[in-house]
């Protein structure tokens, strides 16, 4: 999937 | 950010504050599983190490600090300040049966075999089962204080709202994280039994008591 490197969710 | 994620975060924050205030005001942690609270402190510690490495937003950073701070404060109140009121005889869930398999799974199924990513994965898997000691304790005591049920309701609703957040993000941003989604579904399913009791009993003014 298009996973962002940084997990931007809490 | 979308409405489901924001209300989810606020519901999570409400749960954390409700519990902390309940223990602080009543000066008692009767009916509260210290083991679950230790697991939540572990979840936040392993998930928010990126506080040291990356800055996403003021909201993100401040919420993470609040979550970690409240989690440790709650553990401190249970195991130190109000230790005398801790009901260890009913808080007997074997958490090693959660931490070890979750730890192993985090090594096997993750997005990237790097320390931070494995710890993040561990925290996602652990969070999905961290409430089990608390639910187990309620089944053993056969009841829960009403304020505790509000805490559990907010805590359960937060991840259910995150499921809608992931649907929203998939549809509008093409973003999805299968690990978080699967763990979130498992986590929400574990609350279903409690949700049923909460809606049919607590919301009707009755006390939550299980057939012991």
Backbone of each chain as ProteinMPNN parsed JSONL, in Angstrom:
{"seq_chain_A": "XXXXXXXXXX", "coords_chain_A": {"N_chain_A": [[0.836, -1.181, 0.0], [0.237, 2.398, -0.042], [2.232, 3.342, 1.997], [3.069, 5.783, 4.319], [6.358, 6.751, 5.26], [6.778, 7.878, 7.872], [4.736, 7.176, 10.589], [1.811, 8.726, 10.728], [-0.309, 8.708, 12.366], [-1.866, 8.623, 15.638]], "CA_chain_A": [[0.0, 0.0, 0.0], [1.024, 3.639, -0.063], [2.456, 3.6, 3.426], [4.034, 6.881, 4.543], [7.436, 6.305, 6.136], [6.398, 8.228, 9.243], [3.351, 6.877, 10.962], [1.315, 10.05, 11.125], [-1.468, 8.578, 13.263], [-1.475, 8.428, 17.059]], "C_chain_A": [[0.884, 1.248, 0.0], [1.287, 4.046, 1.392], [3.452, 4.766, 3.558], [5.104, 6.345, 5.487], [7.06, 6.599, 7.595], [4.957, 7.82, 9.484], [2.75, 8.166, 11.503], [0.104, 9.954, 12.038], [-0.99, 8.279, 14.68], [-1.502, 6.935, 17.383]], "O_chain_A": [[2.111, 1.161, 0.037], [0.658, 4.956, 1.931], [4.539, 4.733, 2.98], [4.804, 5.578, 6.403], [7.028, 5.701, 8.436], [4.074, 8.093, 8.671], [3.117, 8.641, 12.577], [-0.455, 10.973, 12.445], [0.107, 7.766, 14.9], [-1.21, 6.543, 18.513]]}, "seq_chain_B": "XXXXXXXXXXXXXXXXXXXXXXXXXXXXXXXXXXXXXXXXXXXXXXXXXXXXXXXXXXXXXXXXXXXXXXXXXXXXXXXXXXXXXXXXXXXXXXXXXXXXXXXXXXXXXXXXXXXXXXXXXXXXXXXXXXXXXXXXXXXXXXXXXXXXXXXXXXXXXXXXXXXXXXXXXXXXXXXXXXXXXXXXXXXXXXXXXXXXXXXXXXXXXXXXXXXX", "coords_chain_B": {"N_chain_B": [[-6.066, 14.822, 8.242], [-9.196, 13.795, 9.498], [-12.747, 13.83, 10.301], [-13.405, 11.483, 11.616], [-11.016, 10.515, 12.596], [-10.234, 12.604, 14.246], [-12.342, 12.743, 16.16], [-12.002, 10.207, 17.105], [-9.447, 10.323, 18.306], [-10.046, 12.21, 20.287], [-11.911, 10.826, 21.771], [-10.322, 8.806, 22.717], [-8.532, 10.282, 24.258], [-10.363, 11.266, 26.11], [-11.099, 8.901, 27.423], [-8.679, 8.206, 28.67], [-8.336, 10.381, 30.379], [-10.692, 10.244, 31.919], [-10.284, 7.856, 33.341], [-7.943, 8.428, 34.787], [-8.79, 10.593, 36.366], [-10.851, 9.381, 37.766], [-9.512, 7.54, 39.412], [-7.852, 9.282, 40.797], [-9.645, 11.11, 42.062], [-11.347, 9.44, 43.529], [-9.526, 8.243, 44.976], [-8.885, 5.628, 44.73], [-8.237, 2.466, 43.159], [-9.923, 0.415, 42.765], [-11.301, -2.334, 41.062], [-9.994, -1.74, 38.76], [-7.815, -2.865, 36.236], [-4.535, -3.19, 36.803], [-2.681, -4.417, 35.245], [-3.572, -4.147, 32.587], [-3.221, -1.418, 32.365], [-0.479, -1.174, 32.569], [0.212, -2.473, 30.228], [-0.852, -0.651, 28.384], [0.784, 1.546, 28.886], [3.144, 0.494, 27.966], [2.453, 0.141, 25.295], [2.223, 2.822, 24.41], [4.804, 3.71, 24.929], [6.426, 2.172, 23.228], [5.352, 2.868, 20.82], [5.615, 5.612, 20.504], [8.24, 6.36, 20.344], [9.153, 7.675, 18.215], [8.925, 10.256, 18.799], [11.293, 11.232, 19.419], [12.612, 11.214, 17.063], [11.221, 12.194, 14.799], [9.241, 14.969, 13.71], [5.892, 15.588, 13.378], [3.498, 17.105, 13.703], [2.287, 19.827, 15.76], [0.021, 19.087, 17.099], [0.184, 16.27, 16.91], [2.552, 15.735, 18.32], [1.993, 16.874, 20.859], [-0.276, 15.441, 21.716], [0.797, 12.88, 21.878], [2.62, 13.15, 23.952], [0.903, 13.764, 26.052], [-0.613, 11.4, 26.182], [1.364, 9.458, 26.85], [2.292, 10.517, 29.245], [-0.035, 10.521, 30.885], [-0.544, 7.796, 30.925], [1.626, 6.684, 32.324], [1.289, 8.064, 34.7], [-1.124, 7.009, 35.575], [-0.413, 4.316, 35.964], [1.396, 4.693, 38.008], [-0.293, 5.698, 40.045], [-1.843, 3.457, 40.519], [-0.031, 1.368, 41.244], [1.601, 2.513, 43.117], [0.836, 5.011, 44.629], [-1.923, 4.532, 45.382], [-1.781, 1.9, 46.084], [-2.749, 0.23, 48.05], [-5.387, -0.06, 47.473], [-5.483, -1.6, 45.278], [-6.766, -4.302, 43.479], [-5.451, -7.012, 43.457], [-6.102, -9.704, 43.575], [-8.041, -10.212, 41.768], [-6.989, -9.36, 39.453], [-5.677, -11.113, 37.48], [-4.846, -11.937, 34.974], [-2.75, -13.636, 32.673], [-0.365, -11.873, 31.45], [1.902, -12.458, 30.04], [1.166, -14.259, 28.182], [0.172, -12.666, 26.289], [2.096, -10.722, 25.606], [4.371, -12.136, 24.697], [3.566, -13.741, 22.323], [2.666, -11.557, 20.762], [4.996, -10.093, 20.556], [6.564, -11.898, 19.095], [5.075, -12.04, 16.721], [5.344, -9.454, 15.808], [7.935, -9.44, 14.92], [7.733, -11.151, 12.796], [5.674, -10.288, 11.067], [5.712, -7.367, 9.573], [6.153, -3.942, 8.377], [8.687, -3.139, 7.856], [11.92, -4.171, 8.563], [13.142, -2.766, 10.772], [14.408, -1.408, 13.859], [12.736, 0.682, 15.035], [10.423, 0.4, 13.524], [9.646, -2.219, 14.026], [9.13, -2.037, 16.733], [7.022, -0.261, 16.619], [5.144, -1.825, 15.278], [4.885, -3.901, 17.126], [3.639, -2.428, 19.158], [1.217, -1.786, 17.971], [0.032, -4.315, 17.596], [-0.017, -5.126, 20.284], [-1.694, -3.247, 21.46], [-4.133, -4.044, 20.533], [-4.898, -6.154, 22.083], [-4.575, -5.344, 24.663], [-6.576, -4.631, 26.439], [-7.642, -6.915, 27.416], [-6.863, -8.048, 30.017], [-8.317, -6.277, 31.688], [-10.991, -6.661, 30.9], [-11.179, -9.31, 31.537], [-10.854, -9.175, 34.297], [-13.2, -7.842, 35.045], [-15.018, -9.799, 34.342], [-14.36, -11.623, 36.248], [-14.859, -10.343, 38.706], [-17.458, -9.85, 38.273], [-18.789, -7.491, 38.029], [-18.794, -3.901, 37.266], [-17.752, -0.599, 38.078], [-19.803, 2.214, 37.294], [-18.472, 4.472, 36.234], [-16.174, 3.286, 35.323], [-17.169, 1.803, 33.235], [-17.818, 3.804, 31.456], [-15.32, 4.73, 30.845], [-14.297, 2.45, 29.515], [-16.063, 2.363, 27.372], [-15.48, 4.723, 25.904], [-12.873, 4.13, 25.275], [-13.183, 1.883, 23.676], [-14.711, 2.889, 21.576], [-12.988, 4.677, 20.372], [-11.115, 3.246, 18.767], [-12.892, 2.031, 17.039], [-13.844, 4.247, 15.682], [-11.506, 4.864, 14.42], [-11.441, 2.896, 12.511], [-13.314, 3.8, 10.69], [-11.962, 6.078, 9.987], [-9.848, 4.942, 8.538], [-11.196, 3.855, 6.402], [-12.093, 6.216, 5.23], [-9.59, 7.41, 4.619], [-8.58, 5.589, 2.842], [-10.339, 5.837, 0.74], [-10.242, 8.595, 0.069], [-7.542, 9.297, 0.129], [-6.132, 7.182, -0.745], [-4.635, 5.873, 1.031], [-3.561, 3.177, 3.078], [-3.048, 1.013, 5.837], [-2.39, -2.072, 6.377], [-1.615, -3.573, 8.606], [-2.291, -1.983, 10.85], [-5.021, -1.792, 10.364], [-6.026, -4.467, 10.454], [-5.328, -5.152, 13.105], [-6.803, -3.201, 14.398], [-9.396, -3.95, 13.788], [-9.578, -6.401, 15.119], [-9.209, -5.462, 17.748], [-11.497, -3.867, 18.101], [-13.517, -5.737, 17.835], [-13.136, -7.216, 20.151], [-14.339, -5.595, 21.973], [-16.993, -5.812, 21.494], [-18.796, -7.435, 22.95], [-18.78, -6.093, 25.387], [-19.744, -3.598, 24.526], [-22.365, -4.298, 23.906], [-23.408, -4.929, 26.447], [-23.017, -2.46, 27.663], [-24.69, -0.712, 26.224], [-27.201, -1.908, 26.493], [-27.502, -2.03, 29.243], [-26.012, -0.097, 30.976], [-26.607, 2.349, 29.74], [-29.22, 2.388, 30.268], [-29.391, 3.078, 32.784], [-28.854, 1.056, 34.505], [-26.731, -1.012, 36.609], [-23.612, -2.313, 35.557], [-23.521, -5.578, 35.563], [-22.255, -8.801, 35.448], [-23.417, -12.123, 34.775], [-22.124, -13.83, 37.202]], "CA_chain_B": [[-6.935, 14.668, 9.415], [-10.619, 13.777, 9.16], [-13.607, 13.914, 11.487], [-13.397, 10.21, 12.36], [-9.743, 10.399, 13.324], [-10.213, 13.609, 15.319], [-13.231, 12.306, 17.249], [-11.38, 9.014, 17.69], [-8.395, 10.769, 19.23], [-10.652, 12.888, 21.445], [-12.531, 9.77, 22.58], [-9.207, 8.133, 23.392], [-8.072, 11.22, 25.297], [-11.403, 11.294, 27.16], [-10.992, 7.657, 28.196], [-7.481, 8.283, 29.5], [-8.581, 11.385, 31.434], [-11.747, 9.728, 32.819], [-9.7, 6.866, 34.26], [-6.991, 9.093, 35.692], [-9.563, 11.398, 37.334], [-11.604, 8.457, 38.642], [-8.598, 7.007, 40.429], [-7.334, 10.387, 41.61], [-10.727, 11.7, 42.883], [-11.877, 8.45, 44.492], [-8.324, 7.749, 45.703], [-8.977, 4.166, 44.729], [-8.205, 1.845, 41.822], [-10.703, -0.832, 42.851], [-11.978, -2.695, 39.803], [-9.172, -1.39, 37.599], [-6.732, -3.824, 36.024], [-3.217, -2.555, 36.685], [-1.961, -5.074, 34.145], [-3.948, -3.483, 31.332], [-2.631, -0.071, 32.331], [0.945, -1.358, 32.258], [0.291, -2.775, 28.791], [-1.067, 0.597, 27.628], [2.006, 2.365, 29.007], [4.107, -0.148, 27.058], [2.001, 0.453, 23.929], [2.583, 4.206, 24.085], [6.267, 3.874, 24.956], [7.034, 1.58, 22.023], [4.826, 3.5, 19.602], [5.92, 7.04, 20.407], [9.69, 6.641, 20.357], [9.46, 8.591, 17.107], [8.932, 11.628, 19.339], [12.707, 11.627, 19.472], [13.263, 11.199, 15.742], [10.542, 12.958, 13.726], [8.175, 15.89, 14.128], [4.828, 15.57, 12.36], [2.723, 18.352, 13.916], [2.176, 20.164, 17.185], [-1.075, 18.237, 17.598], [0.69, 14.907, 17.024], [3.537, 15.665, 19.407], [1.401, 17.164, 22.178], [-1.147, 14.326, 22.108], [1.632, 11.729, 22.262], [3.186, 13.43, 25.276], [-0.205, 13.64, 27.01], [-0.943, 9.966, 26.324], [2.426, 8.756, 27.591], [2.311, 11.064, 30.612], [-1.202, 10.021, 31.644], [-0.431, 6.337, 31.089], [2.545, 6.417, 33.434], [0.682, 8.596, 35.934], [-2.138, 6.028, 35.991], [0.294, 3.142, 36.519], [1.966, 5.128, 39.296], [-1.372, 5.767, 41.042], [-2.316, 2.092, 40.841], [0.976, 0.518, 41.896], [2.363, 3.19, 44.175], [0.095, 5.88, 45.551], [-3.113, 3.875, 45.922], [-1.487, 0.461, 45.992], [-3.572, -0.505, 49.033], [-6.745, -0.313, 46.937], [-5.363, -2.414, 44.066], [-7.402, -5.602, 43.702], [-4.573, -7.979, 42.78], [-6.652, -11.071, 43.54], [-8.894, -10.382, 40.575], [-6.245, -8.908, 38.263], [-4.758, -12.266, 37.391], [-4.633, -12.378, 33.591], [-1.323, -13.91, 32.421], [-0.016, -10.983, 30.34], [2.99, -13.006, 29.204], [0.504, -14.947, 27.062], [-0.122, -11.639, 25.268], [3.296, -9.991, 25.18], [5.296, -13.002, 23.941], [3.095, -13.954, 20.934], [2.633, -10.271, 20.045], [6.395, -9.77, 20.245], [7.003, -12.767, 17.995], [4.367, -11.66, 15.487], [5.9, -8.172, 15.33], [9.162, -9.763, 14.166], [7.413, -11.905, 11.571], [4.801, -9.524, 10.153], [5.883, -5.903, 9.76], [6.366, -3.234, 7.102], [10.113, -2.867, 7.634], [12.623, -4.841, 9.666], [14.029, -1.825, 11.487], [14.016, -1.384, 15.279], [11.587, 1.561, 15.311], [9.225, -0.124, 12.86], [9.229, -3.442, 14.739], [8.518, -1.589, 17.995], [5.706, 0.315, 16.288], [4.275, -2.97, 14.972], [4.619, -4.545, 18.423], [2.687, -1.606, 19.903], [-0.092, -1.897, 17.306], [-0.53, -5.632, 17.94], [-0.263, -5.2, 21.726], [-2.851, -2.426, 21.817], [-5.399, -4.708, 20.178], [-5.275, -7.121, 23.134], [-4.179, -4.798, 25.973], [-7.737, -4.472, 27.328], [-8.108, -8.231, 27.882], [-6.831, -8.193, 31.489], [-9.386, -5.479, 32.304], [-12.269, -7.356, 30.629], [-11.101, -10.566, 32.319], [-11.069, -8.814, 35.708], [-14.632, -7.548, 35.206], [-15.75, -11.079, 34.311], [-14.105, -12.325, 37.517], [-15.573, -9.675, 39.814], [-18.88, -9.922, 37.941], [-19.406, -6.158, 37.907], [-17.858, -2.785, 37.041], [-18.32, 0.703, 38.455], [-20.341, 2.892, 36.111], [-17.448, 5.331, 35.627], [-15.253, 2.398, 34.602], [-17.798, 1.408, 31.96], [-17.7, 4.962, 30.541], [-13.911, 4.679, 30.398], [-14.166, 1.374, 28.527], [-16.834, 2.719, 26.169], [-14.689, 5.704, 25.144], [-11.676, 3.448, 24.777], [-13.591, 0.997, 22.573], [-15.22, 3.714, 20.466], [-11.855, 5.359, 19.703], [-10.539, 2.428, 17.673], [-13.971, 1.831, 16.058], [-13.828, 5.455, 14.852], [-10.309, 4.788, 13.551], [-11.777, 2.033, 11.354], [-13.956, 4.7, 9.708], [-10.88, 6.942, 9.51], [-9.067, 4.211, 7.529], [-12.041, 3.781, 5.196], [-12.039, 7.573, 4.678], [-8.262, 7.682, 4.06], [-8.392, 4.747, 1.652], [-11.172, 6.365, -0.335], [-9.862, 9.948, -0.351], [-6.092, 9.504, 0.015], [-5.484, 5.976, -1.244], [-3.724, 5.413, 2.096], [-4.062, 2.149, 3.99], [-2.001, 0.296, 6.561], [-3.059, -3.343, 6.66], [-1.298, -4.024, 9.973], [-3.115, -1.19, 11.779], [-6.432, -2.093, 10.12], [-6.362, -5.798, 10.991], [-5.26, -5.076, 14.574], [-7.914, -2.35, 14.843], [-10.639, -4.744, 13.702], [-9.533, -7.348, 16.25], [-9.392, -4.685, 18.975], [-12.892, -3.42, 18.209], [-14.338, -6.948, 18.042], [-13.025, -7.624, 21.561], [-15.224, -4.748, 22.799], [-18.412, -5.941, 21.101], [-19.58, -7.974, 24.074], [-18.932, -5.007, 26.366], [-20.637, -2.583, 23.932], [-23.755, -4.774, 24.037], [-23.814, -4.76, 27.85], [-23.044, -1.028, 27.982], [-25.864, -0.082, 25.603], [-28.463, -2.469, 27.019], [-27.635, -1.879, 30.698], [-25.535, 1.15, 31.587], [-27.332, 3.506, 29.179], [-30.596, 2.387, 30.802], [-29.305, 3.432, 34.203], [-28.588, -0.089, 35.386], [-25.316, -1.254, 36.881], [-23.099, -3.386, 34.702], [-23.138, -6.769, 36.349], [-22.278, -9.986, 34.593], [-23.768, -13.345, 35.498], [-20.788, -14.23, 37.687]], "C_chain_B": [[-8.384, 14.668, 8.94], [-11.43, 13.646, 10.44], [-13.563, 12.619, 12.298], [-12.128, 10.081, 13.197], [-9.712, 11.39, 14.481], [-11.114, 13.175, 16.477], [-12.688, 11.033, 17.899], [-10.318, 9.399, 18.696], [-8.993, 11.415, 20.472], [-11.328, 11.879, 22.372], [-11.462, 9.02, 23.362], [-8.701, 8.996, 24.535], [-9.072, 11.255, 26.447], [-11.293, 10.05, 28.04], [-9.831, 7.744, 29.176], [-7.699, 9.252, 30.662], [-9.62, 10.876, 32.439], [-11.134, 8.772, 33.842], [-8.789, 7.535, 35.284], [-7.746, 9.871, 36.767], [-10.322, 10.494, 38.301], [-10.716, 7.952, 39.761], [-8.161, 8.12, 41.376], [-8.403, 10.903, 42.59], [-11.208, 10.702, 43.942], [-10.753, 7.87, 45.342], [-8.37, 6.227, 45.795], [-8.915, 3.627, 43.303], [-8.935, 0.505, 41.861], [-11.378, -1.1, 41.503], [-11.171, -2.377, 38.567], [-8.028, -2.389, 37.47], [-5.423, -3.07, 35.838], [-2.444, -3.143, 35.519], [-2.305, -4.438, 32.804], [-3.288, -2.121, 31.24], [-1.127, -0.135, 32.065], [1.11, -1.641, 30.765], [0.082, -1.508, 27.963], [0.153, 1.509, 27.714], [3.08, 1.82, 28.074], [3.761, 0.153, 25.596], [2.458, 1.858, 23.534], [4.101, 4.38, 24.033], [6.887, 3.357, 23.662], [6.548, 2.26, 20.753], [5.347, 4.927, 19.418], [7.401, 7.355, 20.572], [10.035, 7.627, 19.238], [9.323, 10.048, 17.544], [10.367, 12.165, 19.308], [13.295, 11.782, 18.075], [12.537, 12.038, 14.694], [9.425, 13.816, 14.314], [7.124, 15.925, 13.033], [3.967, 16.817, 12.481], [2.67, 18.613, 15.414], [1.105, 19.292, 17.83], [-0.532, 16.833, 17.879], [1.623, 14.771, 18.222], [2.881, 15.876, 20.768], [0.498, 16.016, 22.634], [-0.311, 13.133, 22.569], [2.192, 11.932, 23.673], [2.109, 13.289, 26.352], [-0.534, 12.162, 27.25], [0.096, 9.25, 27.175], [2.433, 9.215, 29.046], [1.169, 10.514, 31.449], [-1.097, 8.522, 31.892], [0.476, 6.016, 32.268], [1.999, 6.943, 34.753], [-0.346, 7.595, 36.471], [-1.476, 4.792, 36.604], [0.872, 3.487, 37.886], [0.879, 5.146, 40.371], [-1.81, 4.368, 41.488], [-1.293, 1.331, 41.688], [1.771, 1.214, 42.987], [1.406, 3.919, 45.106], [-1.11, 5.187, 46.196], [-2.978, 2.356, 45.844], [-2.419, -0.345, 46.912], [-4.951, -0.839, 48.466], [-6.699, -1.179, 45.675], [-5.854, -3.829, 44.347], [-6.633, -6.691, 42.943], [-5.162, -9.369, 42.671], [-7.522, -11.307, 42.318], [-8.18, -9.943, 39.31], [-5.188, -9.947, 37.942], [-4.527, -12.743, 35.963], [-3.131, -12.56, 33.347], [-0.875, -13.08, 31.209], [1.13, -11.515, 29.499], [2.407, -13.765, 28.011], [0.087, -13.95, 25.981], [1.176, -11.09, 24.701], [4.209, -10.857, 24.313], [4.797, -13.269, 22.517], [3.08, -12.668, 20.103], [4.045, -9.862, 19.639], [6.902, -10.597, 19.078], [6.375, -12.353, 16.683], [4.946, -10.37, 14.899], [7.185, -8.398, 14.542], [8.833, -10.401, 12.832], [6.637, -11.069, 10.564], [4.961, -8.03, 10.448], [6.152, -5.266, 8.407], [7.85, -3.078, 6.798], [10.882, -3.428, 8.829], [13.632, -3.896, 10.305], [13.525, -1.727, 12.924], [12.76, -0.546, 15.545], [10.301, 0.977, 14.732], [8.726, -1.387, 13.551], [8.577, -3.061, 16.061], [7.134, -0.989, 17.736], [4.711, -0.812, 16.027], [3.893, -3.713, 16.248], [3.535, -3.775, 19.167], [1.288, -1.695, 19.292], [-0.747, -3.227, 17.669], [-0.899, -5.676, 19.428], [-1.508, -4.412, 22.104], [-4.151, -3.172, 21.549], [-5.845, -5.691, 21.255], [-5.022, -6.577, 24.539], [-5.35, -4.701, 26.947], [-8.18, -5.811, 27.915], [-7.985, -8.416, 29.39], [-7.965, -7.436, 32.183], [-10.741, -6.182, 32.095], [-12.326, -8.654, 31.425], [-11.409, -10.288, 33.786], [-12.545, -8.531, 35.967], [-15.431, -8.852, 35.199], [-15.529, -11.841, 35.615], [-14.868, -11.677, 38.673], [-17.088, -9.686, 39.551], [-19.554, -8.573, 37.829], [-18.331, -5.114, 37.598], [-18.544, -1.501, 37.48], [-18.759, 1.415, 37.189], [-19.288, 3.766, 35.44], [-16.45, 4.489, 34.839], [-15.855, 1.981, 33.259], [-17.74, 2.576, 30.963], [-16.28, 5.02, 29.982], [-13.764, 3.659, 29.283], [-14.918, 1.711, 27.244], [-16.039, 3.691, 25.302], [-13.469, 5.039, 24.514], [-12.032, 2.546, 23.581], [-14.014, 1.779, 21.356], [-14.067, 4.342, 19.677], [-11.327, 4.538, 18.547], [-11.624, 2.116, 16.625], [-14.025, 3.034, 15.122], [-12.61, 5.445, 13.929], [-10.58, 3.895, 12.347], [-12.423, 2.894, 10.271], [-12.932, 5.667, 9.128], [-10.101, 6.253, 8.4], [-9.868, 4.026, 6.247], [-11.96, 5.125, 4.482], [-10.707, 7.783, 3.956], [-8.009, 6.818, 2.83], [-9.13, 5.373, 0.474], [-10.643, 7.713, -0.839], [-8.357, 10.111, -0.559], [-5.386, 8.289, -0.578], [-4.503, 5.421, -0.237], [-4.352, 4.226, 2.813], [-2.874, 1.451, 4.613], [-2.627, -0.985, 7.081], [-2.815, -3.808, 8.103], [-2.197, -3.3, 10.974], [-4.588, -1.554, 11.617], [-6.823, -3.437, 10.725], [-6.362, -5.768, 12.526], [-6.429, -4.253, 15.113], [-9.229, -3.09, 14.797], [-10.701, -5.732, 14.865], [-9.852, -6.617, 17.552], [-10.854, -4.314, 19.167], [-13.811, -4.61, 18.463], [-14.307, -7.366, 19.514], [-13.94, -6.8, 22.464], [-16.7, -5.03, 22.548], [-19.296, -6.423, 22.248], [-19.84, -6.87, 25.102], [-19.886, -3.935, 25.813], [-22.097, -2.993, 24.121], [-24.248, -4.535, 25.472], [-23.949, -3.282, 28.187], [-24.337, -0.404, 27.466], [-27.166, -0.614, 26.208], [-28.606, -2.261, 28.534], [-27.28, -0.473, 31.171], [-26.333, 2.349, 31.069], [-28.777, 3.524, 29.66], [-30.565, 2.622, 32.316], [-29.044, 2.26, 35.116], [-27.083, -0.203, 35.626], [-24.848, -2.37, 35.95], [-22.693, -4.553, 35.591], [-23.291, -7.983, 35.449], [-22.789, -11.165, 35.41], [-22.466, -14.001, 35.949], [-20.572, -15.739, 37.497]], "O_chain_B": [[-8.753, 15.46, 8.073], [-10.889, 13.39, 11.515], [-13.671, 12.65, 13.524], [-12.152, 9.611, 14.335], [-9.227, 11.07, 15.566], [-10.706, 13.229, 17.638], [-12.888, 10.804, 19.092], [-10.284, 8.872, 19.808], [-8.508, 11.198, 21.582], [-11.327, 12.042, 23.592], [-11.665, 8.647, 24.518], [-8.469, 8.508, 25.642], [-8.685, 11.271, 27.616], [-11.384, 10.142, 29.264], [-9.966, 7.405, 30.352], [-7.296, 8.976, 31.792], [-9.463, 11.048, 33.648], [-11.415, 8.855, 35.038], [-8.853, 7.251, 36.48], [-7.387, 9.817, 37.943], [-10.43, 10.789, 39.491], [-11.119, 7.938, 40.924], [-8.105, 7.933, 42.591], [-8.13, 11.109, 43.772], [-11.444, 11.066, 45.094], [-10.985, 7.117, 46.289], [-7.958, 5.627, 46.787], [-9.45, 4.223, 42.369], [-8.62, -0.415, 41.106], [-11.951, -0.199, 40.891], [-11.584, -2.694, 37.451], [-7.36, -2.72, 38.449], [-5.229, -2.39, 34.83], [-1.647, -2.456, 34.881], [-1.421, -4.215, 31.977], [-2.846, -1.71, 30.167], [-0.569, 0.747, 31.413], [2.021, -1.122, 30.12], [0.759, -1.308, 26.954], [0.515, 2.165, 26.737], [3.833, 2.582, 27.466], [4.643, 0.387, 24.77], [3.014, 2.056, 22.454], [4.618, 5.114, 23.19], [7.753, 4.003, 23.072], [7.233, 2.24, 19.73], [5.498, 5.391, 18.288], [7.77, 8.483, 20.902], [11.052, 8.318, 19.29], [9.574, 10.964, 16.761], [10.609, 13.366, 19.19], [14.345, 12.402, 17.906], [13.18, 12.549, 13.778], [8.762, 13.437, 15.28], [7.428, 16.254, 11.887], [3.727, 17.51, 11.492], [2.968, 17.737, 16.225], [1.262, 18.821, 18.957], [-0.761, 16.276, 18.953], [1.512, 13.842, 19.022], [3.17, 15.151, 21.72], [0.504, 15.657, 23.811], [-0.666, 12.456, 23.535], [2.23, 11.002, 24.479], [2.369, 12.76, 27.433], [-0.709, 11.736, 28.392], [-0.247, 8.523, 28.108], [2.562, 8.403, 29.963], [1.373, 10.091, 32.587], [-1.51, 8.032, 32.943], [0.143, 5.181, 33.109], [2.219, 6.342, 35.804], [-0.424, 7.365, 37.677], [-1.922, 4.285, 37.633], [0.841, 2.671, 38.807], [1.099, 4.665, 41.483], [-2.103, 4.13, 42.66], [-1.634, 0.731, 42.707], [2.535, 0.569, 43.705], [1.191, 3.494, 46.241], [-1.29, 5.251, 47.412], [-3.941, 1.639, 45.572], [-2.819, -1.461, 46.581], [-5.606, -1.778, 48.918], [-7.734, -1.462, 45.072], [-5.429, -4.474, 45.306], [-7.1, -7.215, 41.932], [-4.783, -10.139, 41.789], [-7.719, -12.443, 41.885], [-8.701, -10.127, 38.21], [-3.989, -9.719, 38.1], [-4.052, -13.862, 35.766], [-2.331, -11.726, 33.771], [-0.991, -13.534, 30.071], [1.318, -11.077, 28.364], [3.052, -13.902, 26.971], [-0.305, -14.347, 24.885], [1.349, -11.0, 23.485], [4.757, -10.384, 23.318], [5.551, -13.039, 21.572], [3.425, -12.667, 18.921], [4.27, -9.357, 18.539], [7.578, -10.087, 18.186], [7.044, -12.312, 15.651], [5.031, -10.204, 13.683], [7.494, -7.65, 13.614], [9.556, -10.221, 11.852], [6.899, -11.126, 9.362], [4.426, -7.507, 11.426], [6.355, -5.961, 7.412], [8.241, -2.906, 5.643], [10.52, -3.176, 9.978], [14.825, -4.192, 10.368], [12.34, -1.941, 13.179], [11.829, -1.012, 16.202], [9.238, 1.041, 15.35], [7.519, -1.604, 13.652], [7.592, -3.675, 16.473], [6.203, -1.177, 18.519], [3.573, -0.764, 16.494], [2.741, -4.105, 16.434], [2.622, -4.372, 19.738], [0.29, -1.681, 20.013], [-1.93, -3.272, 18.006], [-1.954, -6.193, 19.795], [-2.287, -4.84, 22.956], [-5.148, -2.968, 22.241], [-7.026, -6.028, 21.34], [-5.239, -7.294, 25.516], [-5.14, -4.689, 28.16], [-9.013, -5.837, 28.821], [-8.932, -8.904, 30.007], [-8.512, -7.922, 33.173], [-11.539, -6.276, 33.027], [-13.381, -9.047, 31.923], [-12.123, -11.049, 34.439], [-13.082, -8.937, 36.998], [-16.397, -9.0, 35.947], [-16.389, -12.609, 36.046], [-15.449, -12.367, 39.51], [-17.891, -9.55, 40.475], [-20.754, -8.498, 37.565], [-17.134, -5.393, 37.656], [-19.747, -1.325, 37.288], [-18.155, 1.24, 36.131], [-19.211, 3.804, 34.212], [-15.94, 4.926, 33.808], [-15.138, 1.826, 32.27], [-17.626, 2.353, 29.757], [-16.069, 5.318, 28.806], [-13.186, 3.95, 28.235], [-14.46, 1.381, 26.15], [-15.939, 3.497, 24.091], [-13.086, 5.34, 23.384], [-11.281, 2.46, 22.609], [-13.717, 1.388, 20.227], [-14.161, 4.518, 18.462], [-11.111, 5.068, 17.457], [-11.307, 1.953, 15.447], [-14.224, 2.879, 13.917], [-12.664, 5.947, 12.807], [-10.013, 4.112, 11.277], [-12.124, 2.744, 9.086], [-13.001, 6.036, 7.956], [-9.728, 6.896, 7.419], [-9.314, 4.036, 5.148], [-11.78, 5.172, 3.265], [-10.68, 8.27, 2.826], [-7.324, 7.234, 1.896], [-8.612, 5.431, -0.641], [-10.602, 7.945, -2.047], [-7.932, 10.967, -1.335], [-4.194, 8.344, -0.88], [-3.644, 4.607, -0.575], [-5.543, 4.252, 3.126], [-1.821, 1.314, 3.99], [-3.311, -0.981, 8.104], [-3.708, -4.37, 8.739], [-2.794, -3.931, 11.845], [-5.326, -1.621, 12.601], [-7.83, -3.537, 11.426], [-7.277, -6.289, 13.165], [-6.982, -4.574, 16.165], [-10.087, -2.893, 15.657], [-11.737, -5.882, 15.512], [-10.656, -7.085, 18.358], [-11.39, -4.432, 20.269], [-14.774, -4.502, 19.222], [-15.315, -7.813, 20.061], [-14.282, -7.223, 23.569], [-17.563, -4.553, 23.286], [-20.384, -5.899, 22.485], [-20.949, -6.725, 25.616], [-20.735, -3.423, 26.543], [-22.953, -2.17, 24.447], [-25.343, -4.016, 25.689], [-24.868, -2.883, 28.902], [-25.001, 0.345, 28.184], [-28.117, 0.142, 26.41], [-29.721, -2.31, 29.055], [-28.126, 0.251, 31.696], [-26.693, 3.246, 31.832], [-29.483, 4.519, 29.498], [-31.548, 2.404, 33.024], [-29.009, 2.407, 36.338], [-26.277, 0.423, 34.939], [-25.62, -3.264, 35.606], [-21.669, -4.518, 36.272], [-24.31, -8.168, 34.783], [-22.605, -11.194, 36.627], [-21.788, -14.654, 35.156], [-19.511, -16.259, 37.844]]}, "name": "protein", "num_of_chains": 2, "seq": "XXXXXXXXXXXXXXXXXXXXXXXXXXXXXXXXXXXXXXXXXXXXXXXXXXXXXXXXXXXXXXXXXXXXXXXXXXXXXXXXXXXXXXXXXXXXXXXXXXXXXXXXXXXXXXXXXXXXXXXXXXXXXXXXXXXXXXXXXXXXXXXXXXXXXXXXXXXXXXXXXXXXXXXXXXXXXXXXXXXXXXXXXXXXXXXXXXXXXXXXXXXXXXXXXXXXXXXXXXXXXX"}
